[in-house]
Amino acid sequence: MTWLITGGAGYIGAHVARAMADAGERVVALDDLSAGVPARLPAGVPLVRGSSLDGELLRRVLAEHAVTGVVHLAARKQVAESVARPAYYYRENVGGLATLLDAVAEAGIERFVFSSSAAVYGDPGVELITEDTPCAPVNPYGETKLAGEWLVRAAGRAHGIATVCLRYFNVAGAAAPGLADTGVFNIVPMVFDRLTRDEAPRIFGDDYPTPDGTCVRDYIHVADLAEAHLAAARRLAAGGVAGDLTVNVGRGEGVSVRELITVIGEVTGDRRPPVVEGRRPGDAPRAVASAARAAAELGWTARRGVREMVESAWRGWLLHHGDRVRTP
Ligand SMILES: NC(=O)c1ccc[n+]([C@@H]2O[C@H](COP(=O)([O-])OP(=O)(O)OC[C@H]3O[C@@H](n4cnc5c(N)ncnc54)[C@H](O)[C@@H]3O)[C@@H](O)[C@H]2O)c1
């Protein structure tokens, strides 16, 4: 098989490209480089620069590379931006997916993996989120992921495409420093950024109904996440998915913001106490995956813990921002 990885020069996409190439899969990456970095891709993985909204380009790439499966990661992912620019997010995330699925169907491709998100659940108020927990996203970004899942399943049914939707929980870490997330939108780089600016980490709300009052999340190492994609691709290639499959990708273990900041203090050596500010609108008190279906259906379980995520992310941060980091 040959797999097209859209968003392949992105933080997660490059890890997926690397994991699949290392495992002997043939891959080609497509990325508009709006947030992607070509140097993240391993040698031997061709990169096509272009958008998932460009149907003509997609048809050409699928034909020229004889693509037989697609892993679709290309998307805009900033929640606050999605609130400010909803039409742009729907156009990029849902419109880009629709254009891609048309090209996939036309090319007769029968295997498709979609990057979804725990954001589809919103604030479900349950101890462990299963794939059957009702979806009620609380921002346009999460809505585009849920609408994307609906579209993926509908196109799968219409055109005989076997599909897997992977709902990622909170992604962190790096398989190598050069592959680290360069954006400052997720909590780990946000805390690194504060420390680098000689400022205390911020906690948004410590009066939630959780053990220490701060929000609880399920953190997943990006290298584990990449292996989940490989497992999904192989399951599809083996004909092991009849119709569609939707799977949480998490560790099934909750870590509070305060606990995470403590680990970051241990790893960076900067243990200054965090400052507590008001709650942010839309933050669920708890979002932890049930990881049972991923184990049963994909034979995949996360292997790396939170400390490994923070240590590897910190090595990446030092590579990209080391000149600004002072030794405590
Ligand atoms: N990072 C997370 O915590 C997280 C959690 C859940 C889901 N996701 C999803 O995972 C996917 C990858 O996220 P990431 O963290 O690697 O983000 P990223 O921004 O690093 O990667 C996205 C990549 O897609 C490219 N891209 C964006 N729009 C495109 C388009 N229309 N056509 C072609 N290329 C385009 C960007 O240049 C970038 O390289 C996204 O779909 C995101 O919604 C991420």
The ligand as a Tripos MOL2 file, in Angstrom:
@<TRIPOS>MOLECULE
LIG
   44    48     1     0     0
SMALL
NO_CHARGES

@<TRIPOS>ATOM
      1 N1         -2.1700   18.6070   18.9880 N.am      1 LIG1
      2 C1         -3.2150   18.1290   19.6370 C.2       1 LIG1
      3 O1         -3.2430   18.1110   20.8810 O.2       1 LIG1
      4 C2         -4.4010   17.5470   18.8760 C.ar      1 LIG1
      5 C3         -5.4470   16.9600   19.6100 C.ar      1 LIG1
      6 C4         -6.5320   16.4220   18.9220 C.ar      1 LIG1
      7 C5         -6.5540   16.4530   17.5330 C.ar      1 LIG1
      8 N2         -5.5400   17.0290   16.8470 N.ar      1 LIG1
      9 C6         -5.6080   17.0370   15.3770 C.3       1 LIG1
     10 O2         -4.4360   16.4500   14.8570 O.3       1 LIG1
     11 C7         -4.1310   17.0020   13.5830 C.3       1 LIG1
     12 C8         -2.6900   17.4540   13.5500 C.3       1 LIG1
     13 O3         -2.4910   18.4090   14.5850 O.3       1 LIG1
     14 P1         -1.0590   18.9730   14.9710 P.3       1 LIG1
     15 O4         -1.0600   19.1970   16.4310 O.co2     1 LIG1
     16 O5          0.0150   18.1470   14.3510 O.co2     1 LIG1
     17 O6         -1.1360   20.4120   14.2840 O.3       1 LIG1
     18 P2         -0.1220   21.1190   13.2550 P.3       1 LIG1
     19 O7         -0.6640   22.4860   13.0130 O.co2     1 LIG1
     20 O8          1.2790   20.9810   13.7040 O.co2     1 LIG1
     21 O9         -0.3140   20.2070   11.9680 O.3       1 LIG1
     22 C9         -1.2910   20.4250   10.9890 C.3       1 LIG1
     23 C10        -0.5740   20.4190    9.6590 C.3       1 LIG1
     24 O10        -1.5340   20.5310    8.6080 O.3       1 LIG1
     25 C11        -1.1160   21.5340    7.6970 C.3       1 LIG1
     26 N3         -2.3690   22.0860    7.1540 N.ar      1 LIG1
     27 C12        -3.3140   22.7890    7.8060 C.ar      1 LIG1
     28 N4         -4.3590   23.0390    6.9870 N.ar      1 LIG1
     29 C13        -4.0460   22.4690    5.7840 C.ar      1 LIG1
     30 C14        -4.7200   22.3590    4.5320 C.ar      1 LIG1
     31 N5         -5.9380   22.9090    4.3510 N.pl3     1 LIG1
     32 N6         -4.1170   21.6930    3.5330 N.ar      1 LIG1
     33 C15        -2.8760   21.1400    3.7030 C.ar      1 LIG1
     34 N7         -2.1950   21.2080    4.8640 N.ar      1 LIG1
     35 C16        -2.7790   21.8570    5.8880 C.ar      1 LIG1
     36 C17        -0.2910   22.5260    8.5000 C.3       1 LIG1
     37 O11         0.6750   23.2110    7.7210 O.3       1 LIG1
     38 C18         0.3780   21.5960    9.5210 C.3       1 LIG1
     39 O12         1.6340   21.1160    9.0390 O.3       1 LIG1
     40 C19        -5.1670   18.1050   13.3560 C.3       1 LIG1
     41 O13        -6.2150   17.5700   12.5700 O.3       1 LIG1
     42 C20        -5.6460   18.4180   14.7580 C.3       1 LIG1
     43 O14        -6.9430   18.9490   14.7480 O.3       1 LIG1
     44 C21        -4.4650   17.5660   17.4780 C.ar      1 LIG1
@<TRIPOS>BOND
     1     1     2 1
     2     2     3 2
     3     2     4 1
     4     4     5 ar
     5     4    44 ar
     6     5     6 ar
     7     6     7 ar
     8     7     8 ar
     9     8     9 1
    10     8    44 ar
    11     9    10 1
    12     9    42 1
    13    10    11 1
    14    11    12 1
    15    11    40 1
    16    12    13 1
    17    13    14 1
    18    14    15 2
    19    14    16 1
    20    14    17 1
    21    17    18 1
    22    18    19 2
    23    18    20 1
    24    18    21 1
    25    21    22 1
    26    22    23 1
    27    23    24 1
    28    23    38 1
    29    24    25 1
    30    25    26 1
    31    25    36 1
    32    26    27 ar
    33    26    35 ar
    34    27    28 ar
    35    28    29 ar
    36    29    30 ar
    37    29    35 ar
    38    30    31 1
    39    30    32 ar
    40    32    33 ar
    41    33    34 ar
    42    34    35 ar
    43    36    37 1
    44    36    38 1
    45    38    39 1
    46    40    41 1
    47    40    42 1
    48    42    43 1
@<TRIPOS>SUBSTRUCTURE
     1 LIG1         1 GROUP 0 **** ****
